[in-house]
Amino acid sequence: QVQLVESGGGLVQAGGSLRLSCAASGRTFSSFAMGWFRQTPGKEREFVAGITPIRRNVYSADYADSVKGRFTISGDNANNRVYLQLNSLKSEDTATYYCAGRAGLGIESLPQEYAYWGPGTQVTVSS
């Protein structure tokens, strides 16, 4: 079993930045693809970014078009963590952000492909 927990959410003004962190338990991090999703009330959970390790310090990443160029996902195998750097935040980025993991190295954009989820961290962007 894998346990995930997010941190780093908060209230920021439009144009500001946040860094979200996801701490994963166990040694399985290096063989898991990890993703960040977000969800607002009344909407389905939305893929934001994903990352998978290729080698010890080499990763492959994918982003939703809505965040490409503004958000950056990164991984730290040594500390079993995944990060999401949020820059140039917009009010539409307001959501609960979830860290997710799946067995295997392929990044998937569908929530159903991920078996492990954190409880989420709230990001609120004021206009």
N, C-alpha and C positions, 0 to 999 in steps of 0.2 A: 504494500500500500504506500501511496505517496500523499503527503500532506503539503498543502500550499497555503501561504498567507501573504496578503498584500499589505503594503503600507505606503505612505507618502502622499495620499490624497489631501485635498484641502480646498480652500476658497481663494481664487485668484482673479485678478482683473483680466479682461481681454487683452491679448498681446503678451501676457505673462507666461511663466514657465513653471513646471513641476517635474519632479522625477519620482516615478513610481517604482517600487521594489517588490519583488516576489521571492520569498524564501521557500525553498523546497527541501523536504526531508529526504534522507537516504542518499545512496550512491548512484541512483538511477538517472540523475540529471543528465549525464553525458550521453545517454542513449535515448533520451526523450526529446521530442519536439515540443516547444513551449509556445504558447500564444497569449496575447492580450485581447480581450473582448470588452465591449461596453454595452450597457443597457440602460434605457430610460423607461419610466412607467408608460405602458401602452405600446411599447415597441419591442421587437424581437432582439435578442442578443446579437450584436454586430461584431464581426471580426475587425480588429484594429491592426494587429501586427503579429508576426510569428517569427520564430528563430529556431534553428537546429544546428547542433555542432557537427562540423565536418572533421576537424582535428582539434587538438587541445586548445588552440587559440585562433581557430578559423571557424567562421560561422556563415550560414546562409540565412538571409532574412527576407521577409515579404511584408508588404504593407497594403492596407486599403488605400484606394485612390484619394479618399477624403483627407488622409493624414500624411500622405507621402510628401516628403520635403519638410515637414514640420515635426514629426515624431521620429524617434530613433530607438530601436530595440537593441539591447545588448545582453550578453550573458557572461557569467563569471563561474566557470566550472569549479574552480578551487573553493569558492564560497557557496556553491550550489544556489546561485541567485540569478534572476533575470530582472532586467530593468527596462523601463520605458520612459524615455525623456520626452516630455511634452513641451514644445515650444510654440510660440505664436498662437497661443490658445484663443479659441473663438467660443462664443456662447453655445454654439452647437456641439461643442465637445463635452458639455456638461452631461455627466452620466456616472453610473457606478461602473468602475473598471474592475475586471476580473482577470486573474491569472489562471491559465489552464495548461494542462500537460496531457500528452498522449504517448503511448508506447509506440516506438518507431520514430524514424527520422524525417518523415515527410510532414511538411507544414500543410495543415488543412484549414479551410476557412469556415467550415460548418461546426457549430458547437457540439453536435452529436458525435463528432469524431474524437472528442476529448473526454477522457474518463475522469480526470482529476481537476478539481476546481477549488480556488480559494473563496473565502466569504465575500470578497470585494472591498474596494475602497472608493469613497465618494470624491469625485472631482466636480467642483462647481465653478463656473467661469461667469463672472459678472460683466455686463456690458458697460 
